[in-house]
């Protein structure tokens, strides 16, 4: 008995299979939407720090803002 044949690397995907793949993996969210969500999260973290005075909230806010800036720099 011989092993099953592998498909060629550049082989086209059949129509129905391609449709299922497109439905399974929706389009990525635009960067502006992500940044709006991230800004809301940054505001929430800062408000939580302001409310509690807990340094862990301030550290989370700083870490979040640094990550936002690094992503924005990479996106430009």
C-alpha positions as CSV (number, residue, x, y, z in Angstrom):
1,X,0.0,0.0,0.0
2,X,1.4,3.4,-0.9
3,X,1.2,6.6,1.2
4,X,-1.4,9.2,0.1
5,X,-0.3,11.8,-2.4
6,X,0.3,15.3,-1.1
7,X,-1.2,18.2,-2.9
8,X,1.0,20.7,-4.7
9,X,2.0,23.8,-2.7
10,X,0.5,26.2,-5.2
11,X,-2.7,24.3,-5.8
12,X,-5.9,26.3,-6.0
13,X,-8.6,25.8,-3.3
14,X,-12.0,24.7,-4.7
15,X,-14.9,27.2,-4.6
16,X,-16.9,25.7,-1.8
17,X,-13.8,25.1,0.4
18,X,-12.7,28.7,-0.2
19,X,-16.1,30.0,0.8
20,X,-16.0,28.0,4.0
21,X,-12.5,29.4,4.7
22,X,-13.7,33.0,4.1
23,X,-16.6,32.5,6.4
24,X,-14.5,30.9,9.2
25,X,-11.9,33.8,9.1
26,X,-13.7,37.2,8.8
27,X,-11.9,40.2,7.7
28,X,-9.5,41.9,10.1
29,X,-10.8,44.9,12.1
30,X,-9.6,48.2,10.8
31,X,-6.8,49.8,12.8
32,X,-8.9,52.9,13.7
33,X,-11.5,50.7,15.4
34,X,-8.8,48.9,17.4
35,X,-7.2,52.2,18.5
36,X,-10.6,53.6,19.5
37,X,-11.2,50.5,21.7
38,X,-7.7,50.7,23.1
39,X,-8.2,54.4,24.0
40,X,-11.4,53.5,25.8
41,X,-9.5,50.8,27.7
42,X,-6.7,53.3,28.6
43,X,-9.3,55.7,29.9
44,X,-10.9,53.0,31.9
45,X,-7.6,52.0,33.5
46,X,-6.7,55.6,34.3
47,X,-10.2,56.1,35.9
48,X,-9.7,53.0,37.9
49,X,-6.4,54.3,39.2
50,X,-7.9,57.7,39.9
51,X,-10.8,56.0,41.8
52,X,-8.7,53.5,43.9
53,X,-5.2,55.1,44.0
54,X,-3.8,51.6,43.4
55,X,-0.4,51.5,41.8
56,X,-1.3,48.3,40.0
57,X,-3.9,50.2,38.0
58,X,-1.4,52.9,37.2
59,X,1.2,50.3,36.1
60,X,-1.5,48.7,33.9
61,X,-2.3,52.0,32.4
62,X,1.3,52.9,31.6
63,X,1.9,49.4,30.1
64,X,-1.2,49.8,28.0
65,X,-0.2,53.2,26.7
66,X,3.3,52.1,25.9
67,X,1.9,49.1,23.9
68,X,-0.5,51.4,22.1
69,X,2.4,53.8,21.1
70,X,4.6,50.9,19.9
71,X,1.8,49.5,17.8
72,X,1.1,52.9,16.3
73,X,4.8,53.3,15.5
74,X,4.9,49.9,13.8
75,X,1.7,50.7,11.8
76,X,3.0,53.9,10.4
